[in-house]
Amino acid sequence: MGETNRSQELLPGTLDLLILKVLARAPMHGYGIAQRLKENSDEVLQVGESSLYPALQRLLLNGWVNAEWGASENNRRARYYTLTAAGRKQLTSEREDFDRMIAAIQKVLQTA
């Protein structure tokens, strides 16, 4: 596929799902989460701080992640986020909803 200069916007609610999925593998700090999303999407998904940190705060308030301070790889103070049991349950639920929505969109695109 050709490269584009257009900014790739996420569907509403998708960022929470993606963050939960990344944290399901291991605890991470915000910058690490953003880097993982960028790398795993072949650099299509580039999430800025203005989107990432409000999403992490929302996940904290919902009890889907916990956060604690620690030292990053370069010995800087960083807040590490960990998925909770409720977060794992939410990830499963959101993933099922997302898969249903994508299937419905594909069906419309193939038949309309």
N, CA and C atoms as a LAMMPS dump frame, in Angstrom:
ITEM: TIMESTEP
0
ITEM: NUMBER OF ATOMS
336
ITEM: BOX BOUNDS ff ff ff
-5.0000000000000000e+02 5.0000000000000000e+02
-5.0000000000000000e+02 5.0000000000000000e+02
-5.0000000000000000e+02 5.0000000000000000e+02
ITEM: ATOMS id mol type element x y z
1 1 1 N 0.829 -1.17 0
2 1 2 C 0 0 0
3 1 3 C 0.878 1.239 0
4 2 1 N 0.42 2.272 -0.671
5 2 2 C 1.171 3.508 -0.723
6 2 3 C 1.088 4.278 0.567
7 3 1 N 2.088 5.109 0.802
8 3 2 C 2.072 5.91 2.005
9 3 3 C 1.215 7.133 1.787
10 4 1 N 0.689 7.648 2.872
11 4 2 C -0.167 8.812 2.794
12 4 3 C 0.274 9.834 3.825
13 5 1 N 0.021 11.088 3.549
14 5 2 C 0.337 12.137 4.503
15 5 3 C -0.84 12.397 5.434
16 6 1 N -1.97 11.79 5.152
17 6 2 C -3.157 11.984 5.982
18 6 3 C -2.916 11.419 7.371
19 7 1 N -3.461 12.112 8.343
20 7 2 C -3.427 11.609 9.714
21 7 3 C -4.441 10.482 9.814
22 8 1 N -4.046 9.374 10.412
23 8 2 C -4.942 8.243 10.572
24 8 3 C -5.692 8.386 11.884
25 9 1 N -6.989 8.615 11.81
26 9 2 C -7.784 8.78 13.018
27 9 3 C -8.369 7.441 13.43
28 10 1 N -8.427 7.234 14.74
29 10 2 C -9.002 6.012 15.278
30 10 3 C -10.512 6.172 15.411
31 11 1 N -11.235 5.076 15.276
32 11 2 C -12.663 5.09 15.548
33 11 3 C -12.864 5.425 17.022
34 12 1 N -13.93 6.147 17.369
35 12 2 C -14.169 6.461 18.78
36 12 3 C -14.17 5.197 19.643
37 13 1 N -13.486 5.271 20.769
38 13 2 C -13.427 4.135 21.69
39 13 3 C -12.334 3.133 21.378
40 14 1 N -11.748 3.219 20.208
41 14 2 C -10.738 2.251 19.8
42 14 3 C -9.436 2.402 20.587
43 15 1 N -9.087 3.623 20.947
44 15 2 C -7.836 3.842 21.668
45 15 3 C -7.839 3.095 22.997
46 16 1 N -8.952 3.144 23.726
47 16 2 C -9.032 2.413 24.994
48 16 3 C -8.784 0.926 24.771
49 17 1 N -9.424 0.369 23.76
50 17 2 C -9.253 -1.048 23.422
51 17 3 C -7.783 -1.357 23.13
52 18 1 N -7.138 -0.527 22.333
53 18 2 C -5.744 -0.761 21.964
54 18 3 C -4.808 -0.655 23.166
55 19 1 N -5.055 0.302 24.04
56 19 2 C -4.226 0.44 25.243
57 19 3 C -4.394 -0.789 26.132
58 20 1 N -5.634 -1.223 26.338
59 20 2 C -5.871 -2.416 27.15
60 20 3 C -5.149 -3.623 26.561
61 21 1 N -5.181 -3.755 25.239
62 21 2 C -4.524 -4.886 24.571
63 21 3 C -3.01 -4.842 24.789
64 22 1 N -2.414 -3.664 24.641
65 22 2 C -0.968 -3.522 24.848
66 22 3 C -0.602 -3.877 26.29
67 23 1 N -1.403 -3.408 27.25
68 23 2 C -1.108 -3.664 28.66
69 23 3 C -1.385 -5.109 29.065
70 24 1 N -2.144 -5.842 28.253
71 24 2 C -2.392 -7.255 28.542
72 24 3 C -1.097 -8.059 28.448
73 25 1 N -0.14 -7.557 27.679
74 25 2 C 1.14 -8.26 27.537
75 25 3 C 2.085 -7.99 28.686
76 26 1 N 2.132 -6.716 29.141
77 26 2 C 3.059 -6.35 30.208
78 26 3 C 2.775 -4.927 30.667
79 27 1 N 3.122 -4.607 31.924
80 27 2 C 3.003 -3.22 32.389
81 27 3 C 3.909 -2.321 31.552
82 28 1 N 3.471 -1.088 31.319
83 28 2 C 4.25 -0.143 30.517
84 28 3 C 3.986 1.278 30.953
85 29 1 N 4.923 2.148 30.621
86 29 2 C 4.706 3.572 30.833
87 29 3 C 4.098 4.157 29.558
88 30 1 N 3.583 5.374 29.662
89 30 2 C 2.86 5.992 28.55
90 30 3 C 3.635 6.023 27.251
91 31 1 N 4.894 6.465 27.302
92 31 2 C 5.701 6.542 26.082
93 31 3 C 5.862 5.158 25.457
94 32 1 N 6.054 4.144 26.3
95 32 2 C 6.195 2.771 25.803
96 32 3 C 4.931 2.287 25.112
97 33 1 N 3.771 2.657 25.664
98 33 2 C 2.488 2.282 25.057
99 33 3 C 2.382 2.914 23.675
100 34 1 N 2.684 4.204 23.581
101 34 2 C 2.614 4.907 22.296
102 34 3 C 3.561 4.28 21.275
103 35 1 N 4.775 3.937 21.721
104 35 2 C 5.754 3.313 20.823
105 35 3 C 5.287 1.939 20.352
106 36 1 N 4.719 1.148 21.258
107 36 2 C 4.24 -0.193 20.902
108 36 3 C 3.123 -0.094 19.86
109 37 1 N 2.188 0.855 20.053
110 37 2 C 1.099 1.043 19.085
111 37 3 C 1.659 1.436 17.717
112 38 1 N 2.642 2.318 17.721
113 38 2 C 3.266 2.776 16.476
114 38 3 C 3.972 1.615 15.775
115 39 1 N 4.777 0.87 16.524
116 39 2 C 5.541 -0.241 15.942
117 39 3 C 4.629 -1.354 15.431
118 40 1 N 3.64 -1.737 16.242
119 40 2 C 2.773 -2.854 15.871
120 40 3 C 1.813 -2.522 14.74
121 41 1 N 1.652 -1.238 14.434
122 41 2 C 0.759 -0.841 13.346
123 41 3 C 1.553 -0.415 12.11
124 42 1 N 2.813 -0.799 12.049
125 42 2 C 3.7 -0.37 10.962
126 42 3 C 3.687 1.149 10.81
127 43 1 N 3.676 1.829 11.953
128 43 2 C 3.755 3.286 12.067
129 43 3 C 2.528 4.026 11.54
130 44 1 N 1.408 3.33 11.383
131 44 2 C 0.164 3.984 10.961
132 44 3 C -0.479 4.694 12.15
133 45 1 N -0.485 4.032 13.309
134 45 2 C -1.117 4.608 14.499
135 45 3 C -0.073 5.351 15.318
136 46 1 N -0.151 6.668 15.279
137 46 2 C 0.768 7.489 16.053
138 46 3 C -0.07 8.3 17.032
139 47 1 N -0.08 7.853 18.272
140 47 2 C -0.933 8.438 19.3
141 47 3 C -0.149 9.484 20.074
142 48 1 N -0.645 10.693 20.064
143 48 2 C 0.013 11.784 20.778
144 48 3 C -0.373 11.825 22.245
145 49 1 N 0.401 12.582 23.011
146 49 2 C 0.152 12.716 24.444
147 49 3 C -1.238 13.268 24.733
148 50 1 N -1.72 14.162 23.866
149 50 2 C -3.024 14.792 24.103
150 50 3 C -4.176 13.793 23.994
151 51 1 N -3.949 12.649 23.371
152 51 2 C -4.953 11.584 23.308
153 51 3 C -4.64 10.477 24.306
154 52 1 N -3.365 10.124 24.41
155 52 2 C -2.952 8.983 25.228
156 52 3 C -3.218 9.18 26.718
157 53 1 N -2.765 10.299 27.269
158 53 2 C -2.861 10.464 28.72
159 53 3 C -4.297 10.656 29.217
160 54 1 N -5.167 11.36 28.489
161 54 2 C -6.579 11.371 28.911
162 54 3 C -7.204 9.969 28.859
163 55 1 N -6.824 9.167 27.869
164 55 2 C -7.34 7.794 27.78
165 55 3 C -6.847 6.967 28.967
166 56 1 N -5.574 7.1 29.319
167 56 2 C -5.042 6.369 30.48
168 56 3 C -5.737 6.812 31.767
169 57 1 N -6.01 8.1 31.891
170 57 2 C -6.71 8.6 33.076
171 57 3 C -8.123 8.015 33.139
172 58 1 N -8.792 7.945 32
173 58 2 C -10.138 7.353 31.917
174 58 3 C -10.098 5.879 32.346
175 59 1 N -9.091 5.148 31.872
176 59 2 C -8.949 3.736 32.227
177 59 3 C -8.676 3.57 33.722
178 60 1 N -7.888 4.48 34.291
179 60 2 C -7.623 4.462 35.736
180 60 3 C -8.914 4.694 36.523
181 61 1 N -9.676 5.709 36.123
182 61 2 C -10.916 6.053 36.818
183 61 3 C -11.935 4.923 36.747
184 62 1 N -11.916 4.168 35.651
185 62 2 C -12.835 3.034 35.488
186 62 3 C -12.356 1.78 36.223
187 63 1 N -11.133 1.819 36.743
188 63 2 C -10.59 0.665 37.461
189 63 3 C -10.057 -0.424 36.544
190 64 1 N -9.832 -0.098 35.288
191 64 2 C -9.353 -1.092 34.325
192 64 3 C -7.832 -1.182 34.286
193 65 1 N -7.149 -0.157 34.799
194 65 2 C -5.693 -0.194 34.948
195 65 3 C -5.331 0.387 36.307
196 66 1 N -4.173 -0.002 36.796
197 66 2 C -3.552 0.596 37.972
198 66 3 C -2.3 1.309 37.492
199 67 1 N -1.805 2.233 38.314
200 67 2 C -0.581 2.946 37.942
201 67 3 C 0.31 3.104 39.168
202 68 1 N 1.596 2.982 38.949
203 68 2 C 2.56 3.254 40.018
204 68 3 C 3.829 3.814 39.399
205 69 1 N 4.524 4.604 40.18
206 69 2 C 5.745 5.237 39.706
207 69 3 C 6.921 4.275 39.785
208 70 1 N 7.784 4.356 38.783
209 70 2 C 8.983 3.543 38.744
210 70 3 C 10.018 4.208 37.865
211 71 1 N 11.151 3.55 37.688
212 71 2 C 12.223 4.083 36.845
213 71 3 C 12.116 3.475 35.454
214 72 1 N 12.223 4.319 34.433
215 72 2 C 12.177 3.846 33.049
216 72 3 C 13.527 3.264 32.658
217 73 1 N 13.626 2.827 31.407
218 73 2 C 14.862 2.209 30.898
219 73 3 C 16.053 3.153 31.018
220 74 1 N 15.806 4.47 30.9
221 74 2 C 16.906 5.431 30.981
222 74 3 C 16.946 6.131 32.346
223 75 1 N 16.437 5.435 33.381
224 75 2 C 16.455 5.897 34.775
225 75 3 C 15.694 7.197 35.01
226 76 1 N 14.681 7.467 34.208
227 76 2 C 13.813 8.611 34.449
228 76 3 C 12.577 8.117 35.182
229 77 1 N 11.963 8.984 35.95
230 77 2 C 10.75 8.639 36.682
231 77 3 C 9.606 8.508 35.684
232 78 1 N 8.899 7.392 35.737
233 78 2 C 7.805 7.145 34.801
234 78 3 C 6.667 6.447 35.534
235 79 1 N 5.463 6.705 35.068
236 79 2 C 4.29 6.064 35.646
237 79 3 C 3.991 4.81 34.833
238 80 1 N 4.023 3.662 35.501
239 80 2 C 3.776 2.382 34.836
240 80 3 C 2.323 1.967 35.05
241 81 1 N 1.696 1.549 33.958
242 81 2 C 0.293 1.14 33.975
243 81 3 C 0.209 -0.374 33.868
244 82 1 N -0.683 -0.956 34.67
245 82 2 C -0.885 -2.401 34.716
246 82 3 C -2.359 -2.695 34.538
247 83 1 N -2.674 -3.692 33.751
248 83 2 C -4.056 -4.11 33.541
249 83 3 C -4.585 -4.798 34.797
250 84 1 N -5.805 -4.455 35.212
251 84 2 C -6.445 -5.106 36.365
252 84 3 C -7.31 -6.263 35.863
253 85 1 N -7.844 -7.04 36.795
254 85 2 C -8.773 -8.122 36.421
255 85 3 C -9.986 -7.541 35.709
256 86 1 N -10.493 -6.413 36.207
257 86 2 C -11.631 -5.752 35.555
258 86 3 C -11.235 -5.275 34.157
259 87 1 N -9.983 -4.86 34.013
260 87 2 C -9.489 -4.424 32.703
261 87 3 C -9.426 -5.572 31.709
262 88 1 N -9.039 -6.751 32.178
263 88 2 C -9.009 -7.933 31.297
264 88 3 C -10.415 -8.279 30.82
265 89 1 N -11.365 -8.187 31.741
266 89 2 C -12.759 -8.454 31.395
267 89 3 C -13.267 -7.419 30.388
268 90 1 N -12.91 -6.154 30.618
269 90 2 C -13.31 -5.081 29.697
270 90 3 C -12.675 -5.272 28.33
271 91 1 N -11.424 -5.69 28.295
272 91 2 C -10.731 -5.947 27.035
273 91 3 C -11.483 -6.999 26.23
274 92 1 N -11.878 -8.082 26.87
275 92 2 C -12.619 -9.144 26.185
276 92 3 C -13.932 -8.608 25.631
277 93 1 N -14.646 -7.854 26.441
278 93 2 C -15.934 -7.295 26.03
279 93 3 C -15.778 -6.317 24.866
280 94 1 N -14.815 -5.394 24.998
281 94 2 C -14.595 -4.404 23.944
282 94 3 C -14.118 -5.06 22.653
283 95 1 N -13.301 -6.097 22.779
284 95 2 C -12.804 -6.803 21.59
285 95 3 C -13.958 -7.469 20.848
286 96 1 N -14.883 -8.084 21.582
287 96 2 C -16.052 -8.714 20.955
288 96 3 C -16.915 -7.667 20.257
289 97 1 N -17.151 -6.532 20.92
290 97 2 C -17.94 -5.446 20.317
291 97 3 C -17.257 -4.924 19.054
292 98 1 N -15.938 -4.74 19.132
293 98 2 C -15.18 -4.233 17.991
294 98 3 C -15.256 -5.206 16.812
295 99 1 N -15.066 -6.489 17.091
296 99 2 C -15.121 -7.497 16.022
297 99 3 C -16.49 -7.52 15.35
298 100 1 N -17.563 -7.379 16.154
299 100 2 C -18.926 -7.327 15.601
300 100 3 C -19.094 -6.107 14.697
301 101 1 N -18.588 -4.953 15.15
302 101 2 C -18.706 -3.715 14.376
303 101 3 C -17.929 -3.816 13.067
304 102 1 N -16.724 -4.343 13.1
305 102 2 C -15.914 -4.486 11.887
306 102 3 C -16.593 -5.439 10.9
307 103 1 N -17.144 -6.533 11.406
308 103 2 C -17.845 -7.485 10.538
309 103 3 C -19.051 -6.817 9.878
310 104 1 N -19.778 -6.004 10.622
311 104 2 C -20.945 -5.313 10.068
312 104 3 C -20.523 -4.303 8.999
313 105 1 N -19.448 -3.572 9.263
314 105 2 C -18.946 -2.596 8.286
315 105 3 C -18.494 -3.308 7.017
316 106 1 N -17.767 -4.426 7.176
317 106 2 C -17.313 -5.19 6
318 106 3 C -18.485 -5.71 5.194
319 107 1 N -19.517 -6.139 5.868
320 107 2 C -20.687 -6.66 5.172
321 107 3 C -21.342 -5.573 4.33
322 108 1 N -21.476 -4.375 4.892
323 108 2 C -22.046 -3.257 4.15
324 108 3 C -21.162 -2.906 2.951
325 109 1 N -19.854 -2.862 3.157
326 109 2 C -18.948 -2.517 2.074
327 109 3 C -18.987 -3.539 0.939
328 110 1 N -19.224 -4.794 1.276
329 110 2 C -19.254 -5.838 0.252
330 110 3 C -20.598 -5.919 -0.465
331 111 1 N -21.673 -5.457 0.169
332 111 2 C -22.991 -5.65 -0.418
333 111 3 C -23.677 -4.373 -0.869
334 112 1 N -23.242 -3.234 -0.406
335 112 2 C -23.936 -1.985 -0.728
336 112 3 C -23.693 -1.565 -2.172
